[in-house]
Amino acid sequence: MLILSRAINLAVENRKQADLAQRLGIDRDAYPDISTFPINYFLVTLKPGMTKSEVHEIVKEYERVLHCRRYSEIYYYYSKDDDKALRFEVFYDEEGKYFDISGEGDSSKLYDEGCVPGLLSE
């Protein structure tokens, strides 16, 4: 029964990823490790020095986004629930230029205390 449940979960995840890739207009299979899609796509596509507006044109189709302080945004994909979503954080420097992206794993959670809904503005 556990094997069937996991197979169903994988099929649902696969469908969600395929749907997201289609909405983004990209080939999901062109990016390694589909278990972290779309993070792996954004890691390749976002370039240091991009403006927030340029990042926002690429990082889209999310379920929820929080902005934290003046320097980062936490994106939620596939769910608005912290425990069910694929979450990652995009970081900007003091000039508001993109410089890094970081995901969360089983042993590391993103710190979202004090964050508020919405994107950072230019």
GIVENVEN-V88638 format. One record per residue. RES is the residue in three letters. SS is DSSP state (a for helix, b for strand, c for the rest). NEAR is the number of other C-alpha atoms within 8 Angstrom. D_CENTER is the distance of its C-alpha to the mean C-alpha in Angstrom with 2 decimals. Layout:
RES SS NEAR D_CENTER
RES SS NEAR D_CENTER
This chain:
MET c 4 31.20
LEU a 5 28.27
ILE a 6 27.81
LEU a 7 27.83
SER a 8 25.27
ARG a 8 22.86
ALA a 8 23.60
ILE a 8 22.87
ASN a 8 19.50
LEU a 8 18.62
ALA a 8 19.93
VAL a 8 17.89
GLU a 8 14.58
ASN a 8 15.90
ARG a 8 16.78
LYS a 9 13.45
GLN a 11 11.85
ALA a 9 14.94
ASP a 8 14.84
LEU a 9 11.34
ALA a 12 12.57
GLN a 9 15.73
ARG a 8 14.38
LEU a 8 12.57
GLY c 6 15.92
ILE c 7 15.10
ASP c 8 16.49
ARG a 11 14.08
ASP a 6 16.99
ALA a 5 17.17
TYR c 10 14.38
PRO c 6 15.51
ASP c 7 14.38
ILE a 10 12.94
SER a 4 12.16
THR a 8 8.89
PHE c 11 8.12
PRO c 9 6.14
ILE a 9 5.30
ASN a 12 9.05
TYR a 10 9.41
PHE a 10 7.77
LEU a 8 9.88
VAL a 7 12.80
THR a 7 12.55
LEU c 10 11.98
LYS c 8 15.38
PRO c 8 16.81
GLY c 7 18.78
MET c 11 16.77
THR b 10 17.33
LYS a 13 14.95
SER a 7 16.16
GLU a 8 15.41
VAL a 11 11.77
HIS a 8 11.63
GLU a 7 13.42
ILE a 9 10.83
VAL c 8 7.44
LYS c 7 8.75
GLU c 8 9.47
TYR c 10 7.19
GLU c 10 9.52
ARG b 11 9.67
VAL b 12 9.15
LEU b 12 11.48
HIS b 15 13.20
CYS b 12 14.92
ARG c 7 18.21
ARG c 6 18.44
TYR c 11 16.14
SER b 12 12.51
GLU b 13 9.77
ILE b 13 7.57
TYR b 13 4.87
TYR b 15 5.74
TYR b 12 5.72
TYR c 10 9.31
SER c 11 10.95
LYS c 10 11.78
ASP c 6 13.41
ASP c 8 12.38
ASP c 4 14.00
LYS c 8 12.72
ALA c 11 9.02
LEU b 9 6.38
ARG b 12 5.27
PHE b 13 4.73
GLU b 12 7.19
VAL b 13 8.43
PHE b 11 12.21
TYR b 13 15.15
ASP c 9 18.79
GLU c 6 21.81
GLU c 5 22.22
GLY c 10 18.81
LYS b 12 17.74
TYR b 16 14.46
PHE b 12 15.16
ASP b 8 12.43
ILE b 9 8.94
SER b 7 9.00
GLY b 9 7.59
GLU c 10 9.95
GLY c 6 12.66
ASP c 5 15.62
SER c 5 17.55
SER c 6 15.21
LYS c 7 13.57
LEU c 9 11.93
TYR c 4 14.78
ASP c 7 14.30
GLU c 4 18.03
GLY c 6 19.24
CYS c 9 16.02
VAL b 7 16.61
PRO b 8 14.98
GLY c 8 14.18
LEU c 8 13.19
LEU c 9 15.29
SER c 4 18.20
GLU c 6 19.85
